[in-house]
């Protein structure tokens, strides 16, 4: 079973829910946790895992043979990223860091002066603690293609799982609803949407639900820090009822969560109350 943990707005507690659930599931089942927040991975910190590099993530980029180039400028005209700069009667200049590897320039070249090479855009790491097998993605500093890195970590997860045979795969997505999140949600069986009682969180929750509907994936909602604004929490619950969405769990704000982050320990090991909460949450989604 593949379960995505998302929610749109940053800071709602997605990683906390993902790591806590992973620890709970791992007590009885082989579990993989995928940190698909390539721009800011932190699950290894929350679980105190020393990651080991598994592989590089590479992206195709163009390479020019200027002996063949006729300085026509067609490669620059088709580059939507403006990664190719062309001046009349000059060879094109290539800005590698802006390229997203679409290969439009290679296709458009009338004299086949452009071939494909590769550049590193990220890394994939692995590690284990608390019985959780972590697969973590990380975008190279300065690169833009986080969606491609997430797509690759999803692909590598399936390859790794052929050896592990995990029954549960949890995917901890990035914030927002862009390419990295879409790559996180694709092919999952269930979505846990983590939100909080604020207008911006509800706004982003609705955007996530739109994605879930598009992919035909069932959703359950977790309201984190509900006691900080209980009136607005009621508004989210009303929204859920009107849209036939299940509230899986309401989690109270507690300084234990900050304490667990500082100590790099799952919150379920800090206080038995939290262990009970996530055990209950795991039971609710286990057979979805």
Secondary structure as GFF3:
##gff-version 3
##sequence-region A 1 288
A	DSSP	beta_strand	2	6	.	.	.	ID=ss1
A	DSSP	alpha_helix	14	26	.	.	.	ID=ss2
A	DSSP	beta_strand	31	36	.	.	.	ID=ss3
A	DSSP	alpha_helix	43	46	.	.	.	ID=ss4
A	DSSP	beta_strand	52	64	.	.	.	ID=ss5
A	DSSP	alpha_helix	74	78	.	.	.	ID=ss6
A	DSSP	beta_strand	84	85	.	.	.	ID=ss7
A	DSSP	beta_strand	93	94	.	.	.	ID=ss8
A	DSSP	three_ten_helix	96	98	.	.	.	ID=ss9
A	DSSP	alpha_helix	104	108	.	.	.	ID=ss10
A	DSSP	beta_strand	114	129	.	.	.	ID=ss11
A	DSSP	beta_strand	132	139	.	.	.	ID=ss12
A	DSSP	alpha_helix	146	164	.	.	.	ID=ss13
A	DSSP	beta_strand	168	173	.	.	.	ID=ss14
A	DSSP	alpha_helix	179	185	.	.	.	ID=ss15
A	DSSP	beta_strand	190	196	.	.	.	ID=ss16
A	DSSP	alpha_helix	199	215	.	.	.	ID=ss17
A	DSSP	beta_strand	218	224	.	.	.	ID=ss18
A	DSSP	three_ten_helix	226	228	.	.	.	ID=ss19
A	DSSP	alpha_helix	230	242	.	.	.	ID=ss20
A	DSSP	beta_strand	246	251	.	.	.	ID=ss21
A	DSSP	alpha_helix	256	263	.	.	.	ID=ss22
A	DSSP	alpha_helix	267	270	.	.	.	ID=ss23
A	DSSP	alpha_helix	272	285	.	.	.	ID=ss24
###
